[in-house]
Amino acid sequence: MTNNPSVPASSPPTCQVACVGILVADLFAPPLPRLPAAGELLKVEDFLLTTGGCAANTGMDLSRLGIRTAVIGKVGQDSFGDFVVQDLARHGLDTRGIRRSAQGTSRTVILPVVGEDRRYIHAVGANGDFTTADLDRQQVLAAQVLYVGGYMLLPQLEAGALAGLFAAARQAGVKTVLDVAGVTQPAWEELAQLLPHVDVFLPNHDEACILTGETDPMRQAAALLDLGVGVAGITLGGEGAYVCTSSKAIRAGKFVVDVVDPSGGGDAF
């Protein structure tokens, strides 16, 4: 990566990537043999409390790769918020862009059952307050890449305002990446505002199906490219990924690895 020419050489080192989006305190139960019956106490060895959410997961992955990264989002004025900020800082991330909300920190309880897909119980919390007004634009525009993750789980992050931020970022020479989460309905109007300002758009296959009405990854990507995005990347879970530009299409298989827990794996793409 090269330095953003808009930042004077005398400036202190800035973050290469600004990761904006949902921040969550995740409480994981260990793999359960089954769900407990009504009124039953099911004993386990321990629980794991960790930081999650698209912005946090992506930021921690980048930090592990030695990339200077800032995480920007919102947490509550509570012990969970303290934990999230301290945990991200411990992983070497710039947390100055994290704001505090009167709402509690977003939390998710993850219940994995052996042989079944995971179950989630989620409280939106402080993520529901986050808007573009919470962003330090100078910090964002000094980065080389602006990543926004968890869009559509941030109810106050309005499409027009986000499109304006993306447009300003691209004008400043910042690459823009958009990821979505929690897609439950078509959002064609919002995408039409956003995607012309997005270099890389990363929905999964299920999300792309809801957003475009298409079930085939090739047709999904084509529909997204028609809206103006530079690169459409459709993740396909255990089947790999399909990545498409106006001039090239790539179908990639999966990496064979020993899986501990797939939670947050999509954010690493």
N, C-alpha and C positions, 0 to 999 in steps of 0.2 A: 504494500500500500504506500502511496505517496502522501505527503502532507498536504492538507487543504491550503491552497495559495492565499485564501482570504485571511489566514491567521498570520500575524507578523512573526518573523523569526525570533524576536525577543520575548514572545509570549511563553509562559510556562507550558510544559507538555499538556496537551489536551487529550481527551479520550478519542480513540479511533472510532468507536461505535457507541451510539446512544441507544439504549434499549428502553423503550417506552411501553407501558402496558400494565397488565394485571400483576399484582403482588399478593401472595397468599401464604398463610401459615397452614401447612399440610400436616395432618395427624394420620399416620399410617398404622393400621392394625397389621400384625404379622399374618402370613397366609393361614387362613382358617380352614379346618376340615369341613365346616358347614356353618351356616348362619344359626345363631341361637334361637331356640323356640321362645315364644312369648313368655316372659317372666323368668327365663333361664339365665344364669350367670355362666358365661363361657370364659374360663381362665386362659390367659396367654402369657408368654414369656415377658414381653415388653411392648411398648409403643414407640414409634419414631416420630419426633416432631422435627420438621425441616421446612425450609423456605421453598415455595413453589410459585407457579404462575409463569406465563410465557416470558415476560420480561426478565424475571429472575433466573429461570432455567437457561434461557439463551445467554444471558449475561455471564452466568457462572461457567457455562461451556466455553465461551470466548476467553474468559479470564484464565481458564486452565490451559488454553492454547497460547497464552502470553500476549493477548491483545488487550490494550487499555480500554476499559469499558465502563460506561456510566449506566446506572439503572435509575429510571425516572418513573415514579408512580405515586401511589397514595396508600398509607396505612393509618390505623387508628392510634389514638393517644392511650394505648393500653400495653400490657406486657407482651402481647403477641406482636404488636408493632415494634416494640423495642427489640424483640428477638429477631424479626425479619431484617431490620436495619443492621443490627450487630452481626448477624450471620452473613449478610452480603458483604459487609466491610471485611469480615474475617476471610472471605474468599478473594479479597483484593479489588473489590469493585468500588467505584466512586458513588457514594450514596447521597451526595449533596442535593440531588434533584428529587429526593423522596419527600413528599409533603405529608402533613398530619391532618386527619379528618376527625370531626366529632363522632362519626360513625365508627364502629368497631372494625378492627382489622379483618379483612376477608379470610375465611377459614374453610377448609375442606377436610372431611373425614373420609379416608379411603379404606374400603372394606374388600380385601381380596379373598376369594374363596378358591381353594385348590380345584383346578379343572374348569373354572368359570371366569368370565370377564369380571373386571373390577366394578364395584359399586361406589358411587360418590354421593356424599351429602355436603351441600355447599351453601355458605352464607356470603352474599355479594359484599356486604359491608362497605368499607371505605372505597373500594373500586367503583362503587356506584356514584361517588362524588367527583371522580376525576374528569377534568376537562382540559382543553388546550391552554386555558388560562393558568393552569398549575405548572406549565412548562417554562423553564428558563430558555428562551429562544436563542440567546447568545451561546449557551452551552450546546444546544442541539445543532445550530448552524456551524459550529466550530468542529464538529465531528466529520468523519469521512463517510460514515454510514448511519442512517436513521432507520431503526427497526421499530415497528409498532406491532405488538403482539397481544392477542386476546381481544381484538376489535370485535364488537358485538356482545362482549361481556362487560363492556364499559358503557352503560346506558347514556351517560352525559357527554360522551365523546362524539360530538355531532359531525356528520359527514362533511358538511361544507367547511367547517372550521379546520378539520383534519386535512381536507384537500388543500386549503390555503397554506397550511404548514408544510405539506409535501411540496407544493409548488415553490415556496420560498427556499426549501432545502435544496431542491434540484437546481434552482437558480444560483445557489451558493456553491454548487458542485458536489453536493452530498447525495450519495446513492440512497434510494428509498426502498424499504422492504416492508410489506404488509402481510401479517398473518391474522387469521380469524379464529374464533372459538365460540362454542355455544350457538351455532347457527341453527335456527329453528324454522325460518321462513325465507322466501326469496327476498333479496335486497337489491334488485336491479337498479333502482333509482340511486341508492347510495353508491353502488359500485360504479355507475356511470359518472358520478362526480369524482370519485377517488382514483380509479385505475389509470386515467390518462397521466397522473402524476406519480405513478408507482413503477419502479424499475423491476421489482420482483414481487409476485403475489403467490402465497403459499397455502392454499386450502388443502385439506385432505379430500379423499374421494367422496365421502359422504357429504361434506360441506359443499363441495363443488356441485354435487348432484342437486342439492337444495337451491343453491344460488343460481344455477343455469338451467335446471330442468332436464339436463342431459345425464345419461348414465355411463356413457363411454368416455374415458379420459381424453381421448383425442378430440371429441366434440366439445367436451368441457373446456379444454385449453383453447380451442378455436374461438369459442364464445367469449372467453375472457380476453383474448388477444384483440378481438373485434372492438372491445371497449377501451383499448388503448394501452394495456399493460405491456411492459417490455418483455418480461419472462413470466410464463405461467408454469408453476411447479405443482403438480398434483401428487401428493403422497398417497401411497396405496397400501399402507400397513405392511403385512407380511409378503405382499407382492411387489414391493419396491417402490418405484416412482416413475412418473412421466413428466418430462420437462420440455417445454416448447417455446420457441421464439418465432418470429415471422419468417425466419429462414432455416430453422433447424429444429428437429424433434429427437429426443433421446428417451429411450425406455431402459431403465436401470433395474436390476434385480436387487434383492436384499443382501445385506452383509450377514454372514453366519457368525453369530457370537453367542456366548453363554449369557442368557438373560437372567438378571437378578429380579428386576421389576421394570415393566415398560412405562410406568407413570412418568410423564414429562418427556418421553422419548421423541415425540413428534416435534417438540420445540427445538430439538437439537439438529433438525434437518438443515 
